[in-house]
Amino acid sequence: MARVGVEHSLTNISEALRDRGYDIVELRQESDARGCDACVISGLDSDVMGIANTVTQGSVIEANGLTAEEVCRHVEERTNLAR
């Protein structure tokens, strides 16, 4: 199953993805995203300073305004395309 990084504040999304069999990595710092097939972020503090460093080749999914189920669907769609 795909490896998914999830921002540490999104515990409901981590649990939903773990229940679906995804390997979850808690994102606390930039280096945690390395090797992830997808990353889920809250989007609350994205691009605050106008700096965008890329540390993963995987998809980045912004969870702001989405339910855990909607985020899971996005992850499934994007990780299935990568295979």
N, CA, C and O atoms as a CHARMM CRD file, in Angstrom:
* protein
*
  332
    1    1 MET  N      0.85400  -1.17900   0.00000 PROA 1      0.00000
    2    1 MET  CA     0.00000   0.00000   0.00000 PROA 1      0.00000
    3    1 MET  C      0.89600   1.23700   0.00000 PROA 1      0.00000
    4    1 MET  O      2.05800   1.17800   0.40000 PROA 1      0.00000
    5    2 ALA  N      0.35500   2.31300  -0.43800 PROA 2      0.00000
    6    2 ALA  CA     1.09900   3.57000  -0.56400 PROA 2      0.00000
    7    2 ALA  C      1.46700   4.14700   0.80300 PROA 2      0.00000
    8    2 ALA  O      0.79900   3.90700   1.80800 PROA 2      0.00000
    9    3 ARG  N      2.54000   4.90600   0.79700 PROA 3      0.00000
   10    3 ARG  CA     3.00700   5.61500   1.99600 PROA 3      0.00000
   11    3 ARG  C      2.51100   7.04800   1.90200 PROA 3      0.00000
   12    3 ARG  O      2.79500   7.74400   0.92700 PROA 3      0.00000
   13    4 VAL  N      1.76300   7.49400   2.92100 PROA 4      0.00000
   14    4 VAL  CA     1.13800   8.81200   2.89800 PROA 4      0.00000
   15    4 VAL  C      1.58200   9.61200   4.11600 PROA 4      0.00000
   16    4 VAL  O      1.44800   9.15900   5.25300 PROA 4      0.00000
   17    5 GLY  N      2.10900  10.80200   3.86500 PROA 5      0.00000
   18    5 GLY  CA     2.45400  11.71400   4.93500 PROA 5      0.00000
   19    5 GLY  C      1.24900  12.57700   5.27200 PROA 5      0.00000
   20    5 GLY  O      0.60000  13.12300   4.38000 PROA 5      0.00000
   21    6 VAL  N      0.95300  12.70000   6.54600 PROA 6      0.00000
   22    6 VAL  CA    -0.20400  13.48400   6.98600 PROA 6      0.00000
   23    6 VAL  C      0.25700  14.45500   8.06600 PROA 6      0.00000
   24    6 VAL  O      0.90100  14.06000   9.03800 PROA 6      0.00000
   25    7 GLU  N     -0.08200  15.72900   7.88200 PROA 7      0.00000
   26    7 GLU  CA     0.26600  16.75300   8.87100 PROA 7      0.00000
   27    7 GLU  C     -0.23500  16.31200  10.24200 PROA 7      0.00000
   28    7 GLU  O     -1.34700  15.80200  10.37400 PROA 7      0.00000
   29    8 HSD  N      0.59500  16.51400  11.25500 PROA 8      0.00000
   30    8 HSD  CA     0.32200  15.98500  12.59200 PROA 8      0.00000
   31    8 HSD  C     -1.01200  16.42300  13.19200 PROA 8      0.00000
   32    8 HSD  O     -1.54000  15.72200  14.05600 PROA 8      0.00000
   33    9 SER  N     -1.56500  17.53100  12.77700 PROA 9      0.00000
   34    9 SER  CA    -2.82500  18.02100  13.34300 PROA 9      0.00000
   35    9 SER  C     -4.05700  17.34900  12.74200 PROA 9      0.00000
   36    9 SER  O     -5.16800  17.56800  13.22500 PROA 9      0.00000
   37   10 LEU  N     -3.88700  16.54500  11.70900 PROA 10     0.00000
   38   10 LEU  CA    -5.02100  15.93800  11.00200 PROA 10     0.00000
   39   10 LEU  C     -5.22000  14.48500  11.43100 PROA 10     0.00000
   40   10 LEU  O     -5.14300  13.57600  10.60500 PROA 10     0.00000
   41   11 THR  N     -5.47300  14.26900  12.71400 PROA 11     0.00000
   42   11 THR  CA    -5.55800  12.91000  13.25300 PROA 11     0.00000
   43   11 THR  C     -6.73300  12.12400  12.68500 PROA 11     0.00000
   44   11 THR  O     -6.61300  10.91800  12.47300 PROA 11     0.00000
   45   12 ASN  N     -7.85800  12.77200  12.43500 PROA 12     0.00000
   46   12 ASN  CA    -9.01200  12.04700  11.88100 PROA 12     0.00000
   47   12 ASN  C     -8.70300  11.51900  10.47900 PROA 12     0.00000
   48   12 ASN  O     -9.15200  10.43400  10.11100 PROA 12     0.00000
   49   13 ILE  N     -7.95100  12.27100   9.71200 PROA 13     0.00000
   50   13 ILE  CA    -7.57400  11.83800   8.37000 PROA 13     0.00000
   51   13 ILE  C     -6.54000  10.71900   8.45300 PROA 13     0.00000
   52   13 ILE  O     -6.61200   9.75600   7.69000 PROA 13     0.00000
   53   14 SER  N     -5.58300  10.83300   9.36500 PROA 14     0.00000
   54   14 SER  CA    -4.60200   9.76400   9.56900 PROA 14     0.00000
   55   14 SER  C     -5.29600   8.45300   9.89500 PROA 14     0.00000
   56   14 SER  O     -4.96800   7.41000   9.32900 PROA 14     0.00000
   57   15 GLU  N     -6.25700   8.51200  10.80900 PROA 15     0.00000
   58   15 GLU  CA    -6.98300   7.31100  11.21600 PROA 15     0.00000
   59   15 GLU  C     -7.77800   6.71900  10.05800 PROA 15     0.00000
   60   15 GLU  O     -7.78700   5.50200   9.87300 PROA 15     0.00000
   61   16 ALA  N     -8.44300   7.56500   9.28000 PROA 16     0.00000
   62   16 ALA  CA    -9.23900   7.08400   8.14400 PROA 16     0.00000
   63   16 ALA  C     -8.35100   6.41300   7.09900 PROA 16     0.00000
   64   16 ALA  O     -8.71200   5.37100   6.55200 PROA 16     0.00000
   65   17 LEU  N     -7.19900   7.00400   6.82300 PROA 17     0.00000
   66   17 LEU  CA    -6.28000   6.41500   5.83900 PROA 17     0.00000
   67   17 LEU  C     -5.65200   5.12800   6.37100 PROA 17     0.00000
   68   17 LEU  O     -5.48000   4.16700   5.62200 PROA 17     0.00000
   69   18 ARG  N     -5.31300   5.10600   7.64900 PROA 18     0.00000
   70   18 ARG  CA    -4.74000   3.90400   8.26800 PROA 18     0.00000
   71   18 ARG  C     -5.75300   2.76500   8.20800 PROA 18     0.00000
   72   18 ARG  O     -5.38400   1.62100   7.94500 PROA 18     0.00000
   73   19 ASP  N     -7.03300   3.07300   8.45100 PROA 19     0.00000
   74   19 ASP  CA    -8.09500   2.06100   8.37400 PROA 19     0.00000
   75   19 ASP  C     -8.20900   1.47200   6.97300 PROA 19     0.00000
   76   19 ASP  O     -8.65000   0.33400   6.81500 PROA 19     0.00000
   77   20 ARG  N     -7.81600   2.23600   5.95600 PROA 20     0.00000
   78   20 ARG  CA    -7.86200   1.76400   4.57000 PROA 20     0.00000
   79   20 ARG  C     -6.57100   1.03700   4.17400 PROA 20     0.00000
   80   20 ARG  O     -6.42900   0.59300   3.03400 PROA 20     0.00000
   81   21 GLY  N     -5.64700   0.92100   5.10500 PROA 21     0.00000
   82   21 GLY  CA    -4.44100   0.15500   4.85800 PROA 21     0.00000
   83   21 GLY  C     -3.22100   0.95100   4.42700 PROA 21     0.00000
   84   21 GLY  O     -2.19300   0.36000   4.09400 PROA 21     0.00000
   85   22 TYR  N     -3.30600   2.27200   4.42300 PROA 22     0.00000
   86   22 TYR  CA    -2.16300   3.10200   4.03800 PROA 22     0.00000
   87   22 TYR  C     -1.13000   3.14300   5.15100 PROA 22     0.00000
   88   22 TYR  O     -1.47600   3.10900   6.33100 PROA 22     0.00000
   89   23 ASP  N      0.12900   3.21700   4.77500 PROA 23     0.00000
   90   23 ASP  CA     1.23200   3.40700   5.70300 PROA 23     0.00000
   91   23 ASP  C      1.32500   4.91100   5.96700 PROA 23     0.00000
   92   23 ASP  O      1.61900   5.67800   5.05000 PROA 23     0.00000
   93   24 ILE  N      1.08000   5.34000   7.19900 PROA 24     0.00000
   94   24 ILE  CA     1.00600   6.76400   7.53700 PROA 24     0.00000
   95   24 ILE  C      2.30300   7.24200   8.17200 PROA 24     0.00000
   96   24 ILE  O      2.84800   6.60600   9.07400 PROA 24     0.00000
   97   25 VAL  N      2.78400   8.38400   7.67300 PROA 25     0.00000
   98   25 VAL  CA     3.95500   9.05700   8.23500 PROA 25     0.00000
   99   25 VAL  C      3.47000  10.40500   8.75600 PROA 25     0.00000
  100   25 VAL  O      2.85900  11.17300   8.01200 PROA 25     0.00000
  101   26 GLU  N      3.73300  10.69500  10.01100 PROA 26     0.00000
  102   26 GLU  CA     3.32300  11.98200  10.57600 PROA 26     0.00000
  103   26 GLU  C      4.28300  13.06500  10.10200 PROA 26     0.00000
  104   26 GLU  O      5.49600  12.94800  10.27300 PROA 26     0.00000
  105   27 LEU  N      3.73000  14.12000   9.50500 PROA 27     0.00000
  106   27 LEU  CA     4.54100  15.22500   8.99400 PROA 27     0.00000
  107   27 LEU  C      4.68700  16.29200  10.07200 PROA 27     0.00000
  108   27 LEU  O      3.74400  17.01700  10.39000 PROA 27     0.00000
  109   28 ARG  N      5.89200  16.36700  10.62200 PROA 28     0.00000
  110   28 ARG  CA     6.19700  17.38800  11.61600 PROA 28     0.00000
  111   28 ARG  C      7.24200  18.36000  11.09300 PROA 28     0.00000
  112   28 ARG  O      7.31600  19.50800  11.53000 PROA 28     0.00000
  113   29 GLN  N      8.04500  17.88700  10.15400 PROA 29     0.00000
  114   29 GLN  CA     9.07000  18.72900   9.53900 PROA 29     0.00000
  115   29 GLN  C      9.19800  18.33700   8.07600 PROA 29     0.00000
  116   29 GLN  O      8.72400  17.28100   7.65600 PROA 29     0.00000
  117   30 GLU  N      9.83400  19.18600   7.32300 PROA 30     0.00000
  118   30 GLU  CA     9.94600  19.01600   5.87000 PROA 30     0.00000
  119   30 GLU  C     10.51200  17.65400   5.46800 PROA 30     0.00000
  120   30 GLU  O     10.01500  17.03900   4.52400 PROA 30     0.00000
  121   31 SER  N     11.51300  17.18600   6.14700 PROA 31     0.00000
  122   31 SER  CA    12.16700  15.93000   5.77700 PROA 31     0.00000
  123   31 SER  C     11.26900  14.71100   5.94000 PROA 31     0.00000
  124   31 SER  O     11.54500  13.67200   5.34000 PROA 31     0.00000
  125   32 ASP  N     10.19900  14.80100   6.73600 PROA 32     0.00000
  126   32 ASP  CA     9.28200  13.67800   6.92400 PROA 32     0.00000
  127   32 ASP  C      8.56500  13.29900   5.62900 PROA 32     0.00000
  128   32 ASP  O      8.09500  12.16900   5.49700 PROA 32     0.00000
  129   33 ALA  N      8.47400  14.21600   4.68000 PROA 33     0.00000
  130   33 ALA  CA     7.75100  13.97200   3.42800 PROA 33     0.00000
  131   33 ALA  C      8.55500  13.14900   2.42800 PROA 33     0.00000
  132   33 ALA  O      7.99800  12.64800   1.45000 PROA 33     0.00000
  133   34 ARG  N      9.84400  13.00600   2.65900 PROA 34     0.00000
  134   34 ARG  CA    10.68400  12.25000   1.72400 PROA 34     0.00000
  135   34 ARG  C     10.20100  10.80300   1.60500 PROA 34     0.00000
  136   34 ARG  O      9.98200  10.12900   2.61200 PROA 34     0.00000
  137   35 GLY  N     10.03800  10.34100   0.37900 PROA 35     0.00000
  138   35 GLY  CA     9.63500   8.96300   0.13000 PROA 35     0.00000
  139   35 GLY  C      8.14600   8.70400   0.21600 PROA 35     0.00000
  140   35 GLY  O      7.71300   7.56000   0.07500 PROA 35     0.00000
  141   36 CYS  N      7.35100   9.73700   0.44400 PROA 36     0.00000
  142   36 CYS  CA     5.89500   9.55300   0.50800 PROA 36     0.00000
  143   36 CYS  C      5.28700   9.59100  -0.89200 PROA 36     0.00000
  144   36 CYS  O      5.71500  10.36800  -1.74600 PROA 36     0.00000
  145   37 ASP  N      4.29300   8.74800  -1.11400 PROA 37     0.00000
  146   37 ASP  CA     3.57700   8.73100  -2.38600 PROA 37     0.00000
  147   37 ASP  C      2.59800   9.89500  -2.48600 PROA 37     0.00000
  148   37 ASP  O      2.25900  10.34200  -3.58200 PROA 37     0.00000
  149   38 ALA  N      2.14900  10.37900  -1.33300 PROA 38     0.00000
  150   38 ALA  CA     1.24800  11.53800  -1.26100 PROA 38     0.00000
  151   38 ALA  C      1.41200  12.17000   0.11600 PROA 38     0.00000
  152   38 ALA  O      1.81100  11.50600   1.07300 PROA 38     0.00000
  153   39 CYS  N      1.10000  13.45700   0.20400 PROA 39     0.00000
  154   39 CYS  CA     1.14300  14.17300   1.47900 PROA 39     0.00000
  155   39 CYS  C     -0.15700  14.94500   1.64400 PROA 39     0.00000
  156   39 CYS  O     -0.64600  15.57400   0.70500 PROA 39     0.00000
  157   40 VAL  N     -0.71000  14.88800   2.85200 PROA 40     0.00000
  158   40 VAL  CA    -1.93800  15.61400   3.16500 PROA 40     0.00000
  159   40 VAL  C     -1.57500  16.70800   4.15800 PROA 40     0.00000
  160   40 VAL  O     -1.02600  16.44200   5.22700 PROA 40     0.00000
  161   41 ILE  N     -1.89100  17.93700   3.78700 PROA 41     0.00000
  162   41 ILE  CA    -1.59200  19.08500   4.64900 PROA 41     0.00000
  163   41 ILE  C     -2.88900  19.82600   4.96900 PROA 41     0.00000
  164   41 ILE  O     -3.88000  19.70600   4.24900 PROA 41     0.00000
  165   42 SER  N     -2.86700  20.58400   6.04800 PROA 42     0.00000
  166   42 SER  CA    -4.06000  21.34000   6.42700 PROA 42     0.00000
  167   42 SER  C     -4.28900  22.51300   5.49000 PROA 42     0.00000
  168   42 SER  O     -5.43000  22.89100   5.22400 PROA 42     0.00000
  169   43 GLY  N     -3.20000  23.08900   4.98800 PROA 43     0.00000
  170   43 GLY  CA    -3.31100  24.23800   4.10600 PROA 43     0.00000
  171   43 GLY  C     -3.42700  25.55300   4.84100 PROA 43     0.00000
  172   43 GLY  O     -3.49400  26.61000   4.21400 PROA 43     0.00000
  173   44 LEU  N     -3.45000  25.50400   6.16300 PROA 44     0.00000
  174   44 LEU  CA    -3.61900  26.72800   6.94000 PROA 44     0.00000
  175   44 LEU  C     -2.38600  27.61100   6.92500 PROA 44     0.00000
  176   44 LEU  O     -2.48800  28.83100   7.04600 PROA 44     0.00000
  177   45 ASP  N     -1.21500  26.99600   6.77600 PROA 45     0.00000
  178   45 ASP  CA     0.00600  27.79100   6.78400 PROA 45     0.00000
  179   45 ASP  C      0.84400  27.57300   5.52900 PROA 45     0.00000
  180   45 ASP  O      2.05400  27.79900   5.54300 PROA 45     0.00000
  181   46 SER  N      0.21100  27.13600   4.44800 PROA 46     0.00000
  182   46 SER  CA     0.97000  26.86000   3.22700 PROA 46     0.00000
  183   46 SER  C      1.40500  28.14700   2.54200 PROA 46     0.00000
  184   46 SER  O      0.63400  29.09900   2.41800 PROA 46     0.00000
  185   47 ASP  N      2.63300  28.15100   2.11000 PROA 47     0.00000
  186   47 ASP  CA     3.22300  29.24100   1.34400 PROA 47     0.00000
  187   47 ASP  C      3.10400  30.60300   2.04300 PROA 47     0.00000
  188   47 ASP  O      2.85000  31.61800   1.39500 PROA 47     0.00000
  189   48 VAL  N      3.28800  30.61300   3.34700 PROA 48     0.00000
  190   48 VAL  CA     3.16900  31.84300   4.12800 PROA 48     0.00000
  191   48 VAL  C      4.18600  32.88900   3.68000 PROA 48     0.00000
  192   48 VAL  O      3.87200  34.07600   3.59300 PROA 48     0.00000
  193   49 MET  N      5.41300  32.43500   3.39600 PROA 49     0.00000
  194   49 MET  CA     6.46400  33.37100   3.03600 PROA 49     0.00000
  195   49 MET  C      6.74800  33.40200   1.53800 PROA 49     0.00000
  196   49 MET  O      7.69800  34.05100   1.10000 PROA 49     0.00000
  197   50 GLY  N      5.94200  32.71300   0.76000 PROA 50     0.00000
  198   50 GLY  CA     6.16800  32.69100  -0.67600 PROA 50     0.00000
  199   50 GLY  C      7.30300  31.78000  -1.09700 PROA 50     0.00000
  200   50 GLY  O      7.83100  31.91500  -2.20100 PROA 50     0.00000
  201   51 ILE  N      7.68700  30.85000  -0.22600 PROA 51     0.00000
  202   51 ILE  CA     8.76500  29.91400  -0.51200 PROA 51     0.00000
  203   51 ILE  C      8.14600  28.53300  -0.69900 PROA 51     0.00000
  204   51 ILE  O      7.32900  28.09700   0.11200 PROA 51     0.00000
  205   52 ALA  N      8.53600  27.85000  -1.76700 PROA 52     0.00000
  206   52 ALA  CA     8.00700  26.51200  -2.02800 PROA 52     0.00000
  207   52 ALA  C      9.16400  25.57500  -2.35000 PROA 52     0.00000
  208   52 ALA  O      9.68100  25.56900  -3.46700 PROA 52     0.00000
  209   53 ASN  N      9.55900  24.79100  -1.37000 PROA 53     0.00000
  210   53 ASN  CA    10.60300  23.79200  -1.56300 PROA 53     0.00000
  211   53 ASN  C      9.94800  22.44400  -1.82800 PROA 53     0.00000
  212   53 ASN  O      9.00100  22.07500  -1.13300 PROA 53     0.00000
  213   54 THR  N     10.43000  21.70700  -2.81400 PROA 54     0.00000
  214   54 THR  CA     9.88300  20.40200  -3.13500 PROA 54     0.00000
  215   54 THR  C     10.77700  19.32700  -2.54800 PROA 54     0.00000
  216   54 THR  O     11.95700  19.24000  -2.88500 PROA 54     0.00000
  217   55 VAL  N     10.20800  18.49900  -1.65900 PROA 55     0.00000
  218   55 VAL  CA    10.98300  17.42000  -1.06700 PROA 55     0.00000
  219   55 VAL  C     10.40300  16.05100  -1.40700 PROA 55     0.00000
  220   55 VAL  O     10.97600  15.02900  -1.03300 PROA 55     0.00000
  221   56 THR  N      9.27300  16.01900  -2.11200 PROA 56     0.00000
  222   56 THR  CA     8.64900  14.75300  -2.47200 PROA 56     0.00000
  223   56 THR  C      8.15500  14.81300  -3.91100 PROA 56     0.00000
  224   56 THR  O      7.77200  15.86800  -4.41600 PROA 56     0.00000
  225   57 GLN  N      8.17600  13.66000  -4.54800 PROA 57     0.00000
  226   57 GLN  CA     7.64000  13.55200  -5.90200 PROA 57     0.00000
  227   57 GLN  C      6.13600  13.25100  -5.86500 PROA 57     0.00000
  228   57 GLN  O      5.46800  13.31900  -6.89700 PROA 57     0.00000
  229   58 GLY  N      5.60700  12.92200  -4.69600 PROA 58     0.00000
  230   58 GLY  CA     4.20400  12.55600  -4.54800 PROA 58     0.00000
  231   58 GLY  C      3.27100  13.74900  -4.61900 PROA 58     0.00000
  232   58 GLY  O      3.69500  14.90400  -4.58900 PROA 58     0.00000
  233   59 SER  N      1.99100  13.43700  -4.71500 PROA 59     0.00000
  234   59 SER  CA     0.95900  14.47100  -4.74500 PROA 59     0.00000
  235   59 SER  C      0.81600  15.12800  -3.38700 PROA 59     0.00000
  236   59 SER  O      1.02200  14.49500  -2.35200 PROA 59     0.00000
  237   60 VAL  N      0.46300  16.40200  -3.40100 PROA 60     0.00000
  238   60 VAL  CA     0.17700  17.13400  -2.16600 PROA 60     0.00000
  239   60 VAL  C     -1.30900  17.47300  -2.18000 PROA 60     0.00000
  240   60 VAL  O     -1.81100  18.09800  -3.11400 PROA 60     0.00000
  241   61 ILE  N     -1.99500  17.05200  -1.13400 PROA 61     0.00000
  242   61 ILE  CA    -3.43700  17.24900  -1.03400 PROA 61     0.00000
  243   61 ILE  C     -3.71300  18.18700   0.12900 PROA 61     0.00000
  244   61 ILE  O     -3.31400  17.92100   1.26300 PROA 61     0.00000
  245   62 GLU  N     -4.39500  19.28100  -0.16000 PROA 62     0.00000
  246   62 GLU  CA    -4.75800  20.24700   0.87600 PROA 62     0.00000
  247   62 GLU  C     -6.11700  19.85500   1.43200 PROA 62     0.00000
  248   62 GLU  O     -7.10300  19.80400   0.69600 PROA 62     0.00000
  249   63 ALA  N     -6.17200  19.57900   2.73100 PROA 63     0.00000
  250   63 ALA  CA    -7.37800  19.07100   3.37400 PROA 63     0.00000
  251   63 ALA  C     -8.35500  20.15800   3.80500 PROA 63     0.00000
  252   63 ALA  O     -9.47700  19.84800   4.20600 PROA 63     0.00000
  253   64 ASN  N     -7.96000  21.40600   3.73100 PROA 64     0.00000
  254   64 ASN  CA    -8.80100  22.51000   4.18500 PROA 64     0.00000
  255   64 ASN  C    -10.15900  22.48000   3.47200 PROA 64     0.00000
  256   64 ASN  O    -10.22400  22.57400   2.24700 PROA 64     0.00000
  257   65 GLY  N    -11.23500  22.34800   4.24600 PROA 65     0.00000
  258   65 GLY  CA   -12.58300  22.34000   3.69500 PROA 65     0.00000
  259   65 GLY  C    -13.07700  20.98100   3.22300 PROA 65     0.00000
  260   65 GLY  O    -14.20000  20.87300   2.73000 PROA 65     0.00000
  261   66 LEU  N    -12.25600  19.93700   3.36500 PROA 66     0.00000
  262   66 LEU  CA   -12.64100  18.59600   2.93100 PROA 66     0.00000
  263   66 LEU  C    -12.89800  17.69800   4.13200 PROA 66     0.00000
  264   66 LEU  O    -12.29400  17.87600   5.18900 PROA 66     0.00000
  265   67 THR  N    -13.79400  16.73700   3.96600 PROA 67     0.00000
  266   67 THR  CA   -14.01000  15.73500   5.00700 PROA 67     0.00000
  267   67 THR  C    -12.91700  14.68100   4.89900 PROA 67     0.00000
  268   67 THR  O    -12.19800  14.62000   3.90100 PROA 67     0.00000
  269   68 ALA  N    -12.79700  13.85700   5.92400 PROA 68     0.00000
  270   68 ALA  CA   -11.81400  12.76500   5.90100 PROA 68     0.00000
  271   68 ALA  C    -12.10100  11.83200   4.73100 PROA 68     0.00000
  272   68 ALA  O    -11.17100  11.35800   4.07900 PROA 68     0.00000
  273   69 GLU  N    -13.36400  11.56600   4.45900 PROA 69     0.00000
  274   69 GLU  CA   -13.74900  10.69800   3.33600 PROA 69     0.00000
  275   69 GLU  C    -13.31800  11.30100   2.00100 PROA 69     0.00000
  276   69 GLU  O    -12.81700  10.58400   1.13600 PROA 69     0.00000
  277   70 GLU  N    -13.50200  12.58700   1.82600 PROA 70     0.00000
  278   70 GLU  CA   -13.09200  13.25700   0.58400 PROA 70     0.00000
  279   70 GLU  C    -11.57900  13.21200   0.40700 PROA 70     0.00000
  280   70 GLU  O    -11.08900  12.99600  -0.70100 PROA 70     0.00000
  281   71 VAL  N    -10.84500  13.41500   1.48400 PROA 71     0.00000
  282   71 VAL  CA    -9.38800  13.35000   1.41700 PROA 71     0.00000
  283   71 VAL  C     -8.95700  11.93100   1.04300 PROA 71     0.00000
  284   71 VAL  O     -8.06400  11.75500   0.21500 PROA 71     0.00000
  285   72 CYS  N     -9.57900  10.92800   1.64100 PROA 72     0.00000
  286   72 CYS  CA    -9.25200   9.53300   1.31500 PROA 72     0.00000
  287   72 CYS  C     -9.47500   9.25000  -0.16400 PROA 72     0.00000
  288   72 CYS  O     -8.66700   8.56500  -0.79100 PROA 72     0.00000
  289   73 ARG  N    -10.55200   9.76400  -0.72400 PROA 73     0.00000
  290   73 ARG  CA   -10.81400   9.57200  -2.16200 PROA 73     0.00000
  291   73 ARG  C     -9.72900  10.22000  -3.00500 PROA 73     0.00000
  292   73 ARG  O     -9.27600   9.63700  -3.98900 PROA 73     0.00000
  293   74 HSD  N     -9.30900  11.42500  -2.62500 PROA 74     0.00000
  294   74 HSD  CA    -8.23300  12.10500  -3.35600 PROA 74     0.00000
  295   74 HSD  C     -6.93900  11.29600  -3.29100 PROA 74     0.00000
  296   74 HSD  O     -6.24700  11.14100  -4.29800 PROA 74     0.00000
  297   75 VAL  N     -6.61900  10.78600  -2.11300 PROA 75     0.00000
  298   75 VAL  CA    -5.40400   9.99300  -1.95300 PROA 75     0.00000
  299   75 VAL  C     -5.48800   8.74300  -2.82300 PROA 75     0.00000
  300   75 VAL  O     -4.53400   8.40400  -3.52200 PROA 75     0.00000
  301   76 GLU  N     -6.63800   8.05300  -2.78100 PROA 76     0.00000
  302   76 GLU  CA    -6.81800   6.84000  -3.58500 PROA 76     0.00000
  303   76 GLU  C     -6.65700   7.12500  -5.07200 PROA 76     0.00000
  304   76 GLU  O     -5.98500   6.37600  -5.78100 PROA 76     0.00000
  305   77 GLU  N     -7.27100   8.20700  -5.54600 PROA 77     0.00000
  306   77 GLU  CA    -7.17000   8.55500  -6.95500 PROA 77     0.00000
  307   77 GLU  C     -5.73100   8.85700  -7.35600 PROA 77     0.00000
  308   77 GLU  O     -5.26300   8.38600  -8.39300 PROA 77     0.00000
  309   78 ARG  N     -5.03500   9.62900  -6.55000 PROA 78     0.00000
  310   78 ARG  CA    -3.68100  10.05800  -6.90700 PROA 78     0.00000
  311   78 ARG  C     -2.64400   8.96100  -6.73800 PROA 78     0.00000
  312   78 ARG  O     -1.68700   8.90100  -7.51000 PROA 78     0.00000
  313   79 THR  N     -2.81000   8.08600  -5.74100 PROA 79     0.00000
  314   79 THR  CA    -1.83500   7.02100  -5.58300 PROA 79     0.00000
  315   79 THR  C     -2.07700   5.90000  -6.58300 PROA 79     0.00000
  316   79 THR  O     -1.13000   5.21400  -6.96900 PROA 79     0.00000
  317   80 ASN  N     -3.31200   5.69500  -7.01100 PROA 80     0.00000
  318   80 ASN  CA    -3.58700   4.69800  -8.03900 PROA 80     0.00000
  319   80 ASN  C     -3.05000   5.12800  -9.39300 PROA 80     0.00000
  320   80 ASN  O     -2.63400   4.28000 -10.18300 PROA 80     0.00000
  321   81 LEU  N     -3.04800   6.42900  -9.68200 PROA 81     0.00000
  322   81 LEU  CA    -2.51100   6.93500 -10.93900 PROA 81     0.00000
  323   81 LEU  C     -1.01300   6.75700 -11.00500 PROA 81     0.00000
  324   81 LEU  O     -0.44700   6.59100 -12.08500 PROA 81     0.00000
  325   82 ALA  N     -0.36300   6.79200  -9.84600 PROA 82     0.00000
  326   82 ALA  CA     1.10100   6.69800  -9.80100 PROA 82     0.00000
  327   82 ALA  C      1.59300   5.27500 -10.04700 PROA 82     0.00000
  328   82 ALA  O      2.77400   5.08600 -10.33600 PROA 82     0.00000
  329   83 ARG  N      0.74400   4.29100  -9.94500 PROA 83     0.00000
  330   83 ARG  CA     1.16200   2.89500 -10.09300 PROA 83     0.00000
  331   83 ARG  C      1.24000   2.47000 -11.52000 PROA 83     0.00000
  332   83 ARG  O      1.57800   1.32100 -11.80400 PROA 83     0.00000
